[in-house]
C-alpha cells in the first residue's frame, strides 16, 4: 500500500514540474485576442520566405507552414524558438503592422524566465519591422537571460515578417 502511494506521489509531482512553465494555453491566448476567434489560416514556409526566417533565426527552420489568426488589420501568432536548450512558446499580436502585445505562453528553461514578465515584454509594444527585417527599436536585455531575450527578439521579427507576407498573398485555410 505504501509503495502505491509513493508511486502516485512521484507521478503527480513529476506532472507539476512539467506544467509549471505553461502560463497560458495557445487557444486561451487566441480567445483573449479576438472577440470572436477567427478561423485559423496557414502560411507556407518556402523559397525566399524560408531564407528570410532562417537568416533571422541563424539556423534551419523545420516547419513547413505556420498557423495564424487574422481579423482585419489584427493578426495573432503562436511561435516557438529554442532559448538555451528548450523551446519558448510566445503569443504575438500584430495590429496595423506593429506589435500590440507579446506574451510568453510557455517557458521550459531553468534560467531566463524573467522574459515572461510585463516589465520586459512591454518593450515590444509598437515595434515594427524595418526594411532589413530588424526591429524598429532596440529591446533591453536581462542579465542572465541573454538567450531567452534573443529568442523573443527573433520571434517578434518573424511574426512581423510573416504578418507582412500574409498581407501580400492570399493565405490558405
OpenMM code with the backbone's topology and positions (N, CA, C; nanometers):
from openmm import Vec3, app, unit

residues = "UNK UNK UNK UNK UNK UNK UNK UNK UNK UNK UNK UNK UNK UNK UNK UNK UNK UNK UNK UNK UNK UNK UNK UNK UNK UNK UNK UNK UNK UNK UNK UNK UNK UNK UNK UNK UNK UNK UNK UNK UNK UNK UNK UNK UNK UNK UNK UNK UNK UNK UNK UNK UNK UNK UNK UNK UNK UNK UNK UNK UNK UNK UNK UNK UNK UNK UNK UNK UNK UNK UNK UNK UNK UNK UNK UNK UNK UNK UNK UNK UNK UNK UNK UNK UNK UNK UNK UNK UNK UNK UNK UNK UNK UNK UNK UNK UNK UNK UNK UNK UNK UNK UNK UNK UNK UNK UNK UNK UNK UNK UNK UNK UNK UNK UNK UNK UNK UNK UNK UNK UNK UNK UNK UNK UNK UNK UNK UNK UNK UNK UNK UNK UNK UNK UNK UNK UNK UNK UNK UNK UNK UNK UNK UNK UNK UNK UNK UNK UNK UNK UNK UNK UNK UNK UNK UNK UNK UNK UNK UNK UNK UNK UNK UNK UNK UNK UNK UNK UNK UNK UNK UNK UNK".split()
positions = [
    Vec3(0.0812, -0.1197, 0.0000),
    Vec3(0.0000, 0.0000, 0.0000),
    Vec3(0.0860, 0.1267, 0.0000),
    Vec3(0.1872, 0.1294, 0.0855),
    Vec3(0.2761, 0.2455, 0.0918),
    Vec3(0.3487, 0.2624, -0.0414),
    Vec3(0.3857, 0.1516, -0.1032),
    Vec3(0.4529, 0.1547, -0.2326),
    Vec3(0.3651, 0.2230, -0.3377),
    Vec3(0.2365, 0.1915, -0.3394),
    Vec3(0.1429, 0.2521, -0.4352),
    Vec3(0.1287, 0.4018, -0.4110),
    Vec3(0.1183, 0.4407, -0.2860),
    Vec3(0.1061, 0.5828, -0.2528),
    Vec3(0.2314, 0.6576, -0.2968),
    Vec3(0.3470, 0.5989, -0.2746),
    Vec3(0.4724, 0.6599, -0.3160),
    Vec3(0.4777, 0.6780, -0.4679),
    Vec3(0.4372, 0.5772, -0.5421),
    Vec3(0.4352, 0.5850, -0.6888),
    Vec3(0.3404, 0.6950, -0.7351),
    Vec3(0.2225, 0.7016, -0.6774),
    Vec3(0.1246, 0.8048, -0.7146),
    Vec3(0.1800, 0.9440, -0.6852),
    Vec3(0.2432, 0.9621, -0.5698),
    Vec3(0.3028, 1.0916, -0.5353),
    Vec3(0.4121, 1.1305, -0.6335),
    Vec3(0.4943, 1.0363, -0.6723),
    Vec3(0.6004, 1.0640, -0.7693),
    Vec3(0.5431, 1.1045, -0.9046),
    Vec3(0.4412, 1.0352, -0.9493),
    Vec3(0.3782, 1.0678, -1.0776),
    Vec3(0.3175, 1.2077, -1.0728),
    Vec3(0.2463, 1.2393, -0.9669),
    Vec3(0.1834, 1.3707, -0.9551),
    Vec3(0.2864, 1.4820, -0.9434),
    Vec3(0.3943, 1.4605, -0.8713),
    Vec3(0.4960, 1.5646, -0.8577),
    Vec3(0.5704, 1.5859, -0.9885),
    Vec3(0.5934, 1.4809, -1.0652),
    Vec3(0.6579, 1.4946, -1.1958),
    Vec3(0.5708, 1.5770, -1.2886),
    Vec3(0.4416, 1.5517, -1.2877),
    Vec3(0.3494, 1.6272, -1.3722),
    Vec3(0.3534, 1.7760, -1.3386),
    Vec3(0.3566, 1.8113, -1.2109),
    Vec3(0.3556, 1.9524, -1.1730),
    Vec3(0.4851, 2.0221, -1.2132),
    Vec3(0.5962, 1.9510, -1.2141),
    Vec3(0.7225, 2.0097, -1.2583),
    Vec3(0.7145, 2.0477, -1.4054),
    Vec3(0.6573, 1.9601, -1.4876),
    Vec3(0.6462, 1.9898, -1.6299),
    Vec3(0.5415, 2.0967, -1.6582),
    Vec3(0.4377, 2.1057, -1.5792),
    Vec3(0.3297, 2.2004, -1.6041),
    Vec3(0.3623, 2.3408, -1.5557),
    Vec3(0.4590, 2.3572, -1.4689),
    Vec3(0.4813, 2.4871, -1.4071),
    Vec3(0.5232, 2.5950, -1.5051),
    Vec3(0.5819, 2.5594, -1.6199),
    Vec3(0.6271, 2.6591, -1.7150),
    Vec3(0.5239, 2.6972, -1.8186),
    Vec3(0.4029, 2.6404, -1.8114),
    Vec3(0.2970, 2.6758, -1.9057),
    Vec3(0.2097, 2.7803, -1.8383),
    Vec3(0.2130, 2.9026, -1.8914),
    Vec3(0.1419, 3.0131, -1.8287),
    Vec3(0.0045, 3.0353, -1.8897),
    Vec3(-0.0085, 3.0048, -2.0188),
    Vec3(-0.1374, 3.0155, -2.0857),
    Vec3(-0.1359, 2.9248, -2.2076),
    Vec3(-0.2456, 2.8551, -2.2301),
    Vec3(-0.2556, 2.7698, -2.3482),
    Vec3(-0.2745, 2.8578, -2.4712),
    Vec3(-0.2186, 2.8176, -2.5849),
    Vec3(-0.2360, 2.8969, -2.7072),
    Vec3(-0.3824, 2.9254, -2.7410),
    Vec3(-0.4705, 2.8288, -2.7209),
    Vec3(-0.6125, 2.8500, -2.7520),
    Vec3(-0.6720, 2.9614, -2.6651),
    Vec3(-0.6342, 2.9667, -2.5390),
    Vec3(-0.6826, 3.0728, -2.4495),
    Vec3(-0.6252, 3.2080, -2.4907),
    Vec3(-0.5006, 3.2085, -2.5354),
    Vec3(-0.4385, 3.3324, -2.5831),
    Vec3(-0.5165, 3.3870, -2.7021),
    Vec3(-0.5468, 3.3017, -2.7992),
    Vec3(-0.6199, 3.3442, -2.9195),
    Vec3(-0.7586, 3.3949, -2.8812),
    Vec3(-0.8262, 3.3267, -2.7914),
    Vec3(-0.9593, 3.3707, -2.7475),
    Vec3(-0.9542, 3.5074, -2.6809),
    Vec3(-0.8452, 3.5373, -2.6131),
    Vec3(-0.8302, 3.6668, -2.5480),
    Vec3(-0.7979, 3.7802, -2.6433),
    Vec3(-0.7500, 3.7466, -2.7618),
    Vec3(-0.7108, 3.8483, -2.8595),
    Vec3(-0.8309, 3.8994, -2.9381),
    Vec3(-0.9189, 3.8090, -2.9773),
    Vec3(-1.0318, 3.8426, -3.0632),
    Vec3(-1.1629, 3.8258, -2.9868),
    Vec3(-1.2612, 3.9115, -3.0183),
    Vec3(-1.3924, 3.8955, -2.9555),
    Vec3(-1.4567, 3.7647, -2.9995),
    Vec3(-1.4452, 3.7341, -3.1275),
    Vec3(-1.4877, 3.6051, -3.1820),
    Vec3(-1.3665, 3.5488, -3.2546),
    Vec3(-1.3183, 3.4343, -3.2115),
    Vec3(-1.1964, 3.3777, -3.2710),
    Vec3(-1.2177, 3.3468, -3.4190),
    Vec3(-1.1365, 3.4076, -3.5066),
    Vec3(-1.1470, 3.3758, -3.6489),
    Vec3(-1.0919, 3.2361, -3.6773),
    Vec3(-1.1261, 3.1844, -3.7932),
    Vec3(-1.0731, 3.0546, -3.8345),
    Vec3(-0.9216, 3.0658, -3.8514),
    Vec3(-0.8476, 2.9643, -3.8112),
    Vec3(-0.7025, 2.9696, -3.8330),
    Vec3(-0.6706, 2.9628, -3.9817),
    Vec3(-0.5659, 3.0316, -4.0194),
    Vec3(-0.5167, 3.0297, -4.1565),
    Vec3(-0.3739, 2.9786, -4.1542),
    Vec3(-0.3192, 2.9527, -4.2722),
    Vec3(-0.1855, 2.8941, -4.2821),
    Vec3(-0.1027, 2.9715, -4.3833),
    Vec3(0.0232, 2.9944, -4.3496),
    Vec3(0.1190, 3.0459, -4.4468),
    Vec3(0.2258, 2.9384, -4.4647),
    Vec3(0.2543, 2.9065, -4.5897),
    Vec3(0.3540, 2.8046, -4.6217),
    Vec3(0.4923, 2.8679, -4.6203),
    Vec3(0.5864, 2.7991, -4.5603),
    Vec3(0.7233, 2.8489, -4.5459),
    Vec3(0.8088, 2.7838, -4.6542),
    Vec3(0.8362, 2.8614, -4.7587),
    Vec3(0.9167, 2.8084, -4.8690),
    Vec3(0.9884, 2.9223, -4.9400),
    Vec3(1.0873, 2.8853, -5.0178),
    Vec3(1.1595, 2.9806, -5.1009),
    Vec3(1.2241, 3.0936, -5.0236),
    Vec3(1.2001, 3.2158, -5.0725),
    Vec3(1.2613, 3.3343, -5.0135),
    Vec3(1.2174, 3.3548, -4.8683),
    Vec3(1.0922, 3.3249, -4.8391),
    Vec3(1.0429, 3.3398, -4.7019),
    Vec3(1.1202, 3.2485, -4.6064),
    Vec3(1.1435, 3.1251, -4.6460),
    Vec3(1.2224, 3.0326, -4.5634),
    Vec3(1.3627, 3.0893, -4.5401),
    Vec3(1.4228, 3.1420, -4.6447),
    Vec3(1.5575, 3.2003, -4.6323),
    Vec3(1.5581, 3.3183, -4.5356),
    Vec3(1.4555, 3.4029, -4.5446),
    Vec3(1.4477, 3.5186, -4.4551),
    Vec3(1.4325, 3.4740, -4.3093),
    Vec3(1.3484, 3.3747, -4.2861),
    Vec3(1.3280, 3.3242, -4.1494),
    Vec3(1.4563, 3.2613, -4.0962),
    Vec3(1.5225, 3.1813, -4.1784),
    Vec3(1.6467, 3.1169, -4.1348),
    Vec3(1.7569, 3.2194, -4.1113),
    Vec3(1.7545, 3.3289, -4.1853),
    Vec3(1.8506, 3.4365, -4.1632),
    Vec3(1.8261, 3.5023, -4.0266),
    Vec3(1.7001, 3.5213, -3.9919),
    Vec3(1.6664, 3.5784, -3.8607),
    Vec3(1.7054, 3.4815, -3.7490),
    Vec3(1.6686, 3.3545, -3.7649),
    Vec3(1.6945, 3.2548, -3.6605),
    Vec3(1.8419, 3.2172, -3.6489),
    Vec3(1.9129, 3.2268, -3.7587),
    Vec3(2.0521, 3.1835, -3.7686),
    Vec3(2.0646, 3.0324, -3.7523),
    Vec3(1.9604, 2.9611, -3.7938),
    Vec3(1.9622, 2.8149, -3.8025),
    Vec3(1.8474, 2.7712, -3.8924),
    Vec3(1.8455, 2.6436, -3.9280),
    Vec3(1.7396, 2.5885, -4.0135),
    Vec3(1.6045, 2.5987, -3.9435),
    Vec3(1.5009, 2.6216, -4.0229),
    Vec3(1.3642, 2.6260, -3.9707),
    Vec3(1.2923, 2.5029, -4.0213),
    Vec3(1.2465, 2.4180, -3.9302),
    Vec3(1.1916, 2.2879, -3.9683),
    Vec3(1.0472, 2.2925, -4.0161),
    Vec3(0.9695, 2.3879, -3.9685),
    Vec3(0.8267, 2.3904, -4.0019),
    Vec3(0.8051, 2.4180, -4.1507),
    Vec3(0.7049, 2.3529, -4.2065),
    Vec3(0.6683, 2.3755, -4.3461),
    Vec3(0.5596, 2.4815, -4.3583),
    Vec3(0.4862, 2.5021, -4.2498),
    Vec3(0.3797, 2.6023, -4.2502),
    Vec3(0.3609, 2.6550, -4.1080),
    Vec3(0.2980, 2.7717, -4.1001),
    Vec3(0.2707, 2.8339, -3.9710),
    Vec3(0.1235, 2.8744, -3.9688),
    Vec3(0.0568, 2.8379, -3.8606),
    Vec3(-0.0828, 2.8779, -3.8424),
    Vec3(-0.0886, 3.0160, -3.7802),
    Vec3(-0.1907, 3.0919, -3.8203),
    Vec3(-0.2130, 3.2232, -3.7611),
    Vec3(-0.3613, 3.2557, -3.7680),
    Vec3(-0.3999, 3.3614, -3.6995),
    Vec3(-0.5383, 3.4051, -3.6951),
    Vec3(-0.5409, 3.5519, -3.7338),
    Vec3(-0.6376, 3.5909, -3.8184),
    Vec3(-0.6448, 3.7297, -3.8646),
    Vec3(-0.7889, 3.7772, -3.8640),
    Vec3(-0.8032, 3.9032, -3.8209),
    Vec3(-0.9303, 3.9740, -3.8305),
    Vec3(-0.8964, 4.1177, -3.8686),
    Vec3(-0.9266, 4.1542, -3.9909),
    Vec3(-0.8954, 4.2868, -4.0458),
    Vec3(-0.7449, 4.3131, -4.0354),
    Vec3(-0.7047, 4.4184, -3.9639),
    Vec3(-0.5623, 4.4542, -3.9538),
    Vec3(-0.4911, 4.3870, -3.8370),
    Vec3(-0.5619, 4.3021, -3.7644),
    Vec3(-0.5038, 4.2376, -3.6458),
    Vec3(-0.4770, 4.0902, -3.6751),
    Vec3(-0.3556, 4.0461, -3.6417),
    Vec3(-0.3221, 3.9041, -3.6563),
    Vec3(-0.2580, 3.8544, -3.5271),
    Vec3(-0.2717, 3.7247, -3.5041),
    Vec3(-0.2124, 3.6624, -3.3853),
    Vec3(-0.1301, 3.5423, -3.4288),
    Vec3(-0.0156, 3.5273, -3.3657),
    Vec3(0.0807, 3.4231, -3.3999),
    Vec3(0.1246, 3.3526, -3.2724),
    Vec3(0.1378, 3.2219, -3.2783),
    Vec3(0.1938, 3.1439, -3.1677),
    Vec3(0.3154, 3.0727, -3.2250),
    Vec3(0.4332, 3.1139, -3.1784),
    Vec3(0.5597, 3.0653, -3.2342),
    Vec3(0.6491, 3.0102, -3.1237),
    Vec3(0.7388, 2.9212, -3.1625),
    Vec3(0.8358, 2.8616, -3.0702),
    Vec3(0.9777, 2.8891, -3.1181),
    Vec3(1.0666, 2.9074, -3.0231),
    Vec3(1.2094, 2.9151, -3.0523),
    Vec3(1.2839, 2.8605, -2.9309),
    Vec3(1.3967, 2.7995, -2.9571),
    Vec3(1.4805, 2.7447, -2.8506),
    Vec3(1.5486, 2.8597, -2.7771),
    Vec3(1.5431, 2.8554, -2.6434),
    Vec3(1.6172, 2.9516, -2.5630),
    Vec3(1.7617, 2.9047, -2.5561),
    Vec3(1.7945, 2.8283, -2.4543),
    Vec3(1.9265, 2.7662, -2.4471),
    Vec3(1.9187, 2.6233, -2.4989),
    Vec3(1.8250, 2.5464, -2.4423),
    Vec3(1.8110, 2.4069, -2.4846),
    Vec3(1.6672, 2.3683, -2.5142),
    Vec3(1.5723, 2.4417, -2.4585),
    Vec3(1.4315, 2.4034, -2.4705),
    Vec3(1.3502, 2.5156, -2.5343),
    Vec3(1.2349, 2.4798, -2.5938),
    Vec3(1.1555, 2.5817, -2.6623),
    Vec3(1.0833, 2.6778, -2.5676),
    Vec3(1.0710, 2.7997, -2.6152),
    Vec3(0.9906, 2.9030, -2.5511),
    Vec3(0.8734, 2.9271, -2.6459),
    Vec3(0.7517, 2.9207, -2.5959),
    Vec3(0.6330, 2.9443, -2.6779),
    Vec3(0.5823, 3.0849, -2.6490),
    Vec3(0.5646, 3.1623, -2.7564),
    Vec3(0.5272, 3.3025, -2.7429),
    Vec3(0.4047, 3.3318, -2.8282),
    Vec3(0.3113, 3.4085, -2.7728),
    Vec3(0.1975, 3.4596, -2.8482),
    Vec3(0.2241, 3.6050, -2.8825),
    Vec3(0.2064, 3.6396, -3.0095),
    Vec3(0.2350, 3.7756, -3.0553),
    Vec3(0.1141, 3.8275, -3.1317),
    Vec3(0.0688, 3.9470, -3.0946),
    Vec3(-0.0427, 4.0119, -3.1633),
    Vec3(0.0125, 4.1309, -3.2403),
    Vec3(-0.0242, 4.1377, -3.3668),
    Vec3(0.0191, 4.2478, -3.4522),
    Vec3(-0.1053, 4.3212, -3.4995),
    Vec3(-0.1055, 4.4522, -3.4809),
    Vec3(-0.2171, 4.5357, -3.5235),
    Vec3(-0.1604, 4.6486, -3.6088),
    Vec3(-0.2074, 4.6580, -3.7322),
    Vec3(-0.1603, 4.7602, -3.8265),
    Vec3(-0.0082, 4.7576, -3.8399),
    Vec3(0.0474, 4.6377, -3.8547),
    Vec3(0.1904, 4.6141, -3.8784),
    Vec3(0.2816, 4.6491, -3.7606),
    Vec3(0.2249, 4.6645, -3.6423),
    Vec3(0.3036, 4.6898, -3.5216),
    Vec3(0.2633, 4.5887, -3.4154),
    Vec3(0.3595, 4.5491, -3.3340),
    Vec3(0.3288, 4.4574, -3.2243),
    Vec3(0.2441, 4.5320, -3.1217),
    Vec3(0.1281, 4.4761, -3.0906),
    Vec3(0.0443, 4.5376, -2.9871),
    Vec3(0.0533, 4.4600, -2.8557),
    Vec3(0.0960, 4.3338, -2.8643),
    Vec3(0.1053, 4.2529, -2.7421),
    Vec3(0.1965, 4.1333, -2.7687),
    Vec3(0.2845, 4.1055, -2.6758),
    Vec3(0.3699, 3.9870, -2.6818),
    Vec3(0.3630, 3.9211, -2.5451),
    Vec3(0.3364, 3.7907, -2.5447),
    Vec3(0.3220, 3.7187, -2.4180),
    Vec3(0.3916, 3.5836, -2.4261),
    Vec3(0.4698, 3.5522, -2.3244),
    Vec3(0.5310, 3.4198, -2.3142),
    Vec3(0.4231, 3.3249, -2.2636),
    Vec3(0.3901, 3.2251, -2.3463),
    Vec3(0.2856, 3.1297, -2.3108),
    Vec3(0.3420, 3.0098, -2.2359),
    Vec3(0.4624, 2.9683, -2.2724),
    Vec3(0.5268, 2.8549, -2.2051),
    Vec3(0.6771, 2.8764, -2.2045),
    Vec3(0.7368, 2.8537, -2.0884),
    Vec3(0.8814, 2.8678, -2.0734),
    Vec3(0.9328, 2.7425, -2.0064),
    Vec3(1.0237, 2.6733, -2.0721),
    Vec3(1.0667, 2.5414, -2.0247),
    Vec3(1.2123, 2.5375, -1.9766),
    Vec3(1.2809, 2.6498, -1.9823),
    Vec3(1.4212, 2.6554, -1.9406),
    Vec3(1.4317, 2.6738, -1.7889),
    Vec3(1.5488, 2.6452, -1.7349),
    Vec3(1.5701, 2.6657, -1.5917),
    Vec3(1.6149, 2.8085, -1.5617),
    Vec3(1.6645, 2.8790, -1.6624),
    Vec3(1.7103, 3.0175, -1.6440),
    Vec3(1.6481, 3.1063, -1.7503),
    Vec3(1.6415, 3.2341, -1.7197),
    Vec3(1.5921, 3.3303, -1.8177),
    Vec3(1.4424, 3.3520, -1.8141),
    Vec3(1.3742, 3.2949, -1.7157),
    Vec3(1.2285, 3.3034, -1.7070),
    Vec3(1.1775, 3.4455, -1.6876),
    Vec3(1.2641, 3.5389, -1.6544),
    Vec3(1.2215, 3.6781, -1.6331),
    Vec3(1.1608, 3.7404, -1.7587),
    Vec3(1.1906, 3.6817, -1.8751),
    Vec3(1.1370, 3.7373, -2.0001),
    Vec3(0.9848, 3.7289, -2.0069),
    Vec3(0.9234, 3.6531, -1.9210),
    Vec3(0.7770, 3.6383, -1.9260),
    Vec3(0.7030, 3.7549, -1.8616),
    Vec3(0.7712, 3.8367, -1.7844),
    Vec3(0.7054, 3.9438, -1.7103),
    Vec3(0.6811, 4.0679, -1.7964),
    Vec3(0.5704, 4.1395, -1.7684),
    Vec3(0.5363, 4.2587, -1.8472),
    Vec3(0.6447, 4.3660, -1.8499),
    Vec3(0.7255, 4.3791, -1.7442),
    Vec3(0.8309, 4.4807, -1.7474),
    Vec3(0.9241, 4.4588, -1.8664),
    Vec3(0.9374, 4.3337, -1.9086),
    Vec3(1.0206, 4.3046, -2.0254),
    Vec3(0.9392, 4.3045, -2.1541),
    Vec3(0.8277, 4.2334, -2.1569),
    Vec3(0.7525, 4.2148, -2.2819),
    Vec3(0.6912, 4.3437, -2.3341),
    Vec3(0.6629, 4.4407, -2.2470),
    Vec3(0.6019, 4.5655, -2.2949),
    Vec3(0.6976, 4.6452, -2.3842),
    Vec3(0.8262, 4.6135, -2.3798),
    Vec3(0.9220, 4.6801, -2.4685),
    Vec3(0.8921, 4.6535, -2.6161),
    Vec3(0.8240, 4.5432, -2.6446),
    Vec3(0.7941, 4.5064, -2.7829),
    Vec3(0.6737, 4.5816, -2.8389),
    Vec3(0.5912, 4.6394, -2.7506),
    Vec3(0.4715, 4.7092, -2.7967),
    Vec3(0.5082, 4.8237, -2.8908),
    Vec3(0.4372, 4.8296, -3.0010),
    Vec3(0.4505, 4.9332, -3.1043),
    Vec3(0.5766, 4.9194, -3.1906),
    Vec3(0.6523, 4.8129, -3.1744),
    Vec3(0.7670, 4.7909, -3.2625),
    Vec3(0.7177, 4.7390, -3.3965),
    Vec3(0.7915, 4.7725, -3.5004),
    Vec3(0.7605, 4.7255, -3.6350),
    Vec3(0.8887, 4.6787, -3.7006),
    Vec3(0.8756, 4.6218, -3.8189),
    Vec3(0.9899, 4.5659, -3.8897),
    Vec3(1.0448, 4.6683, -3.9886),
    Vec3(1.1757, 4.6893, -3.9866),
    Vec3(1.2387, 4.7796, -4.0829),
    Vec3(1.2587, 4.7059, -4.2156),
    Vec3(1.3054, 4.7779, -4.3162),
    Vec3(1.3249, 4.7178, -4.4492),
    Vec3(1.4256, 4.6031, -4.4472),
    Vec3(1.5204, 4.6065, -4.3548),
    Vec3(1.6199, 4.4988, -4.3470),
    Vec3(1.5825, 4.3932, -4.2418),
    Vec3(1.4527, 4.3825, -4.2123),
    Vec3(1.3980, 4.2807, -4.1206),
    Vec3(1.4526, 4.2902, -3.9780),
    Vec3(1.4765, 4.4109, -3.9327),
    Vec3(1.5179, 4.4351, -3.7945),
    Vec3(1.4026, 4.5004, -3.7193),
    Vec3(1.4038, 4.4920, -3.5875),
    Vec3(1.3034, 4.5622, -3.5084),
    Vec3(1.3307, 4.7119, -3.5141),
    Vec3(1.2254, 4.7913, -3.5111),
    Vec3(1.2380, 4.9364, -3.5261),
    Vec3(1.3140, 5.0019, -3.4108),
    Vec3(1.3150, 4.9410, -3.2940),
    Vec3(1.3895, 4.9926, -3.1791),
    Vec3(1.4575, 4.8772, -3.1071),
    Vec3(1.5579, 4.9103, -3.0288),
    Vec3(1.6269, 4.8044, -2.9545),
    Vec3(1.5425, 4.7611, -2.8344),
    Vec3(1.5652, 4.6382, -2.7928),
    Vec3(1.4980, 4.5810, -2.6760),
    Vec3(1.6061, 4.5536, -2.5728),
    Vec3(1.5902, 4.6113, -2.4543),
    Vec3(1.6889, 4.5921, -2.3485),
    Vec3(1.6926, 4.4469, -2.3039),
    Vec3(1.8123, 4.3985, -2.2757),
    Vec3(1.8294, 4.2616, -2.2294),
    Vec3(1.8071, 4.2489, -2.0797),
    Vec3(1.8190, 4.1261, -2.0331),
    Vec3(1.8093, 4.0955, -1.8902),
    Vec3(1.9335, 4.0150, -1.8548),
    Vec3(2.0042, 4.0584, -1.7531),
    Vec3(2.1236, 3.9871, -1.7099),
    Vec3(2.0887, 3.8433, -1.6730),
    Vec3(2.1603, 3.7488, -1.7310),
    Vec3(2.1362, 3.6078, -1.7045),
    Vec3(2.0309, 3.5448, -1.7937),
    Vec3(1.9701, 3.6250, -1.8813),
    Vec3(1.8638, 3.5733, -1.9683),
    Vec3(1.8927, 3.6044, -2.1153),
    Vec3(2.0189, 3.6156, -2.1496),
    Vec3(2.0576, 3.6577, -2.2843),
    Vec3(1.9959, 3.5719, -2.3936),
    Vec3(2.0011, 3.4404, -2.3804),
    Vec3(1.9491, 3.3531, -2.4855),
    Vec3(1.7970, 3.3595, -2.4943),
    Vec3(1.7302, 3.3758, -2.3830),
    Vec3(1.5844, 3.3896, -2.3831),
    Vec3(1.5433, 3.5220, -2.4472),
    Vec3(1.6138, 3.6282, -2.4149),
    Vec3(1.5868, 3.7593, -2.4753),
    Vec3(1.6070, 3.7515, -2.6256),
    Vec3(1.7157, 3.6907, -2.6662),
    Vec3(1.7457, 3.6760, -2.8091),
    Vec3(1.6350, 3.5972, -2.8799),
    Vec3(1.5857, 3.4919, -2.8168),
    Vec3(1.4783, 3.4110, -2.8760),
    Vec3(1.3519, 3.4947, -2.8955),
    Vec3(1.3151, 3.5756, -2.7973),
    Vec3(1.1955, 3.6593, -2.8103),
    Vec3(1.2128, 3.7657, -2.9177),
    Vec3(1.3304, 3.8240, -2.9278),
    Vec3(1.3558, 3.9214, -3.0354),
    Vec3(1.3382, 3.8556, -3.1723),
    Vec3(1.3927, 3.7364, -3.1875),
    Vec3(1.3808, 3.6642, -3.3150),
    Vec3(1.2350, 3.6341, -3.3473),
    Vec3(1.1595, 3.5878, -3.2488),
    Vec3(1.0190, 3.5545, -3.2720),
    Vec3(0.9379, 3.6785, -3.3075),
    Vec3(0.9686, 3.7906, -3.2451),
    Vec3(0.8992, 3.9154, -3.2787),
    Vec3(0.9257, 3.9529, -3.4243),
    Vec3(1.0496, 3.9418, -3.4674),
    Vec3(1.0850, 3.9729, -3.6066),
    Vec3(1.0152, 3.8784, -3.7034),
    Vec3(1.0113, 3.7498, -3.6694),
    Vec3(0.9472, 3.6513, -3.7574),
    Vec3(0.7971, 3.6775, -3.7670),
    Vec3(0.7321, 3.7060, -3.6550),
    Vec3(0.5879, 3.7340, -3.6580),
    Vec3(0.5583, 3.8560, -3.7448),
    Vec3(0.6385, 3.9602, -3.7318),
    Vec3(0.6192, 4.0796, -3.8145),
    Vec3(0.6424, 4.0486, -3.9621),
    Vec3(0.7439, 3.9692, -3.9921),
    Vec3(0.7719, 3.9296, -4.1302),
    Vec3(0.6564, 3.8475, -4.1868),
    Vec3(0.6108, 3.7481, -4.1132),
    Vec3(0.5006, 3.6640, -4.1594),
    Vec3(0.3727, 3.7454, -4.1767),
    Vec3(0.3482, 3.8379, -4.0853),
    Vec3(0.2314, 3.9249, -4.0974),
    Vec3(0.2368, 4.0033, -4.2283),
    Vec3(0.3530, 4.0584, -4.2575),
    Vec3(0.3703, 4.1343, -4.3821),
    Vec3(0.3445, 4.0453, -4.5039),
    Vec3(0.3985, 3.9244, -4.5018),
    Vec3(0.3817, 3.8320, -4.6152),
    Vec3(0.2363, 3.7898, -4.6327),
    Vec3(0.1637, 3.7730, -4.5236),
    Vec3(0.0235, 3.7303, -4.5369),
    Vec3(-0.0645, 3.8424, -4.5897),
    Vec3(-0.0198, 3.9647, -4.5773),
    Vec3(-0.0963, 4.0763, -4.6322),
    Vec3(-0.0767, 4.0883, -4.7828),
    Vec3(0.0357, 4.0371, -4.8329),
    Vec3(0.0638, 4.0490, -4.9759),
    Vec3(0.0341, 3.9212, -5.0538),
    Vec3(-0.0114, 3.8166, -4.9851),
    Vec3(-0.0515, 3.6925, -5.0521),
    Vec3(-0.1865, 3.6496, -4.9983),
    Vec3(-0.2536, 3.5647, -5.0707),
    Vec3(-0.3819, 3.5144, -5.0200),
    Vec3(-0.3564, 3.3849, -4.9439),
    Vec3(-0.3762, 3.3859, -4.8116),
    Vec3(-0.3491, 3.2673, -4.7298),
    Vec3(-0.4486, 3.1560, -4.7556),
    Vec3(-0.4095, 3.0344, -4.7178),
    Vec3(-0.4958, 2.9181, -4.7318),
    Vec3(-0.5480, 2.8788, -4.5951),
    Vec3(-0.6672, 2.8224, -4.5929),
    Vec3(-0.7239, 2.7742, -4.4668),
    Vec3(-0.6917, 2.6298, -4.4490),
] * unit.nanometer
topology = app.Topology()
chain = topology.addChain("A")
for resn in residues:
    res = topology.addResidue(resn, chain)
    for name in ("N", "CA", "C"):
        topology.addAtom(name, app.Element.getBySymbol(name[0]), res)
